[in-house]
Amino acid sequence: MKKLISLFLAAFLISCTTVICLTGASAKDDDFIKYAEFNVTYPALKKAMELDINSQQEDVRLDWIEILSYLGAKYGGDFTHYNDKDINEIADKLKNGESIESLTNNMKYYPYYHEVYTAVLGGMLGEYTEYSENGGSVISEKKYGLKAYSPIAKTFPYSHYDDFGASRTYGYNRNHLGHDMMCAVGTPIICVEDGIVECMGWNQYGGWRIGIRSLDKKRYYYYAHLRQNRPYQCDIHEGMKVSAGEVIGYAGRTGYSTQENVNNIETPHLHWGVELIFDESQKECDNEIWIDLYALTQLLEEHKSETVRVAETKEYYAIFQKALNQS
């Protein structure tokens, strides 16, 4: 049933775009994706990422988003059907010279899934510089791979489960549109990818929170329930550019209050969410597109930002920030 619903919605949205193209009319203001789900499982994400990374030194370079979009079209977005045989099959065909265009020629919904999965994953894999501390000094290494980071700093423990869509009752009955990572108060919170800080401050649901927009403007990252009294890393301010791996704040349990700086959340945790934005009108509306981050959180666990604490200020900084300060 889930597959049929996903296919119907995808078909409807694509057909709306097709009508505009066939009639020769110019693109309308509402010619953009209005509904999307991200149901790619962790095993599929990890396998596609490994195929992409391992192919970088080969004659044919594979693109993990193209591979996952092919599977999305094949499964109707329902990755409960995923198995390694399918992903190995498409990878082998690409390695043997077949193009993604020829392989998806008869897949009506491939463009839809490719646009959605690019919006989710577009900034997460590529070339980057990895920093680590060795004997008191910071060393750097150029790499190709997962360049987005886990929202929780390295060595800091957390627990989580797939809670997307779970019921919430504060204020009104609603669905949980993010992912909760239970951790200790004061745990450094990490910027997942490069972006611009669009908002900071109090929200009665999220408490102290920070919103960061990806540089391609497709993703809006929302980090909530930050620490009472000192929620943000001291250098962070609205409008600034922040880098993947940078410390942006500290976990807490603020929120569920119209009064600022109140701890009304029982269990300390980070709520992080990702909103997909295909048109600026979607940024704040009644039909925002938030996605399930459980599988993505599992993937990002493989890339965590190493931090250092400055005793005098009690602030945490990413190791690469220390390296930049030393240069």
Stockholm file with secondary structure:
# STOCKHOLM 1.0

chainA/1-327         MKKLISLFLAAFLISCTTVICLTGASAKDDDFIKYAEFNVTYPALKKAMELDINSQQEDVRLDWIEILSYLGAKYGGDFTHYNDKDINEIADKLKNGESIESLTNNMKYYPYYHEVYTAVLGGMLGEYTEYSENGGSVISEKKYGLKAYSPIAKTFPYSHYDDFGASRTYGYNRNHLGHDMMCAVGTPIICVEDGIVECMGWNQYGGWRIGIRSLDKKRYYYYAHLRQNRPYQCDIHEGMKVSAGEVIGYAGRTGYSTQENVNNIETPHLHWGVELIFDESQKECDNEIWIDLYALTQLLEEHKSETVRVAETKEYYAIFQKALNQS
#=GR chainA/1-327 SS CHHHHHHHHHHHHHHHHHHHHHTTCCCCTTCSCCCCCCCCCHHHHHHHHHHHHHTTTSSSCCCHHHHHHHHHHHHTTCGGGCCHHHHHHHHHHHHTTCCHHHHTTTCTTHHHHHHHHHHHHTTSEEEEEEEEEETTEEEEEEEEEECSCCSBCTTCCCBCCCCTTCEECSSSCEECCSEEEECCTTCEEECSSSEEEEEEEEETTTEEEEEEEETTSSEEEEEESBCSSCCBCTTCCTTCEECTTCEEEEBBCCBSCSSTTCBCCSSCEEEEEEEECSSGGGTTSTTCEECCCHHHHHHHTTSCCCEEEETTTTEEEEHHHHHHHHC
#=GC SS_cons         CHHHHHHHHHHHHHHHHHHHHHTTCCCCTTCSCCCCCCCCCHHHHHHHHHHHHHTTTSSSCCCHHHHHHHHHHHHTTCGGGCCHHHHHHHHHHHHTTCCHHHHTTTCTTHHHHHHHHHHHHTTSEEEEEEEEEETTEEEEEEEEEECSCCSBCTTCCCBCCCCTTCEECSSSCEECCSEEEECCTTCEEECSSSEEEEEEEEETTTEEEEEEEETTSSEEEEEESBCSSCCBCTTCCTTCEECTTCEEEEBBCCBSCSSTTCBCCSSCEEEEEEEECSSGGGTTSTTCEECCCHHHHHHHTTSCCCEEEETTTTEEEEHHHHHHHHC
//
